[in-house]
Amino acid sequence: MKRYTFRLLAPLAFASFLVSCGDSKEVVAASPVKEDTKPAAPVANSDAPAAPVVAAKVEVNPAQLGVFATLPAVVENPDNPVTDAKVALGRMLYYDKRLSADNTVSCNSCHDLASFGDDGAKNSSGINGQHGGRSAPTVYNAALHLAQFWDGRAKDVEEQAKGPVLNSIEMGMPDGAAVIAKLKAIAGYPEKFAAAFPGEADSMTYDNLGKAIGAFERKLLTPGRFDKFLAGDQAALTDDEKRGLNAFLAAGCTVCHNGAAVGGTLYQKVGLVKPWPGVTDKGRSAITNNPAEEFFFKVPSLRNITETAPYGHDGRVATIEEMVKMMAEHQLGKMLTDDEVKDIVTFLKALKGEVDQEYIKEPVLP
């Protein structure tokens, strides 16, 4: 802030003077001039501290927030109503490594609920030390997505839950019948299935395994300060976070990252504007056999994104700052400044939510 000093006007001093009249030697003293009797203006102290700058509060246009939504308490599926018994069974199955061929890998191995739903690895590990070609996405808030897996090959979390168990690289079981036979041999599981699916002649089916895990995942939601902000609490975000949100909006990020999960609502081509470096995975086109969908992947959720590095379908991007720069350049055709990146990352950190520790507590298994 500039300092201002007041210019001091020095009073005019009028000296007495002598006036001579003709050739006369008489000296006459001039009458004194009256000084201004008004008090002098105060002198500003240049050493005094400047008045503090009060920064204007950062505002976000409410009309631009309509692209987002607050998280629900549960993501309902009319074909698989969530019940306490299903959730309890699903939690057990989620943590049980016996669903894998060598009893070493569970759902939680790659989607660690204590680490915001992923394993922090570039490519996840399966049985016998094998590695897949893609990075494990977080399971938190995934039930909100339009489909599951990076390529959308499963329509919902119930279908997705059945995939890794039979994948030869991930959990390696030969088929659903082998999985159920293994579970039937474990005392306690038949009763848990019967309680979760009452009235069914044969409650222990592979489809019901998927439904139980799916029911558990439908409540894996992480509400946070951003939800409070969307609900009208302006104090829920700091001015720096609001500034970052404005930068996020101005950059055009919400074209893809929108909805309650701030993503997961559509598929998008990697390298939409500028080719993404080194990408070989064909993405969704390998599922649909549609060449027009080559290099298309499901847009990930940005909820808890700063907690789930590395980034991208193949985990090649190590930091969130690098990912923001690359997404702006390759997806939007924009070169962000360092300050813009910093602002956006500050907002993304505000998308970190709260994990219900009691809900994700590892259960005692049968």
Secondary structure by P-SEA (a helix, b strand, c coil): cbbbbcccccbbbbbbbbbbcccccbbbbccccccccccccccccccccccccccccccccccccccccccccccccccccccaaaaaaaaaaaacccccccccccccccccccccccccccccccccccccccccccccccccccccccccccccaaaaaacccccccccccccaaaaaaaaaaccaaaaaaaaacccccccccaaaaaaaaaaaacccccccaaaaaaacccccccaaaaaaaaaaaaaccccccccccccccccccccccccccccccccccccccccccccccccccccccccccccccccccccaaaaaaaaaaccccccccaaaaaaaaaaaaacccccccccccccccc
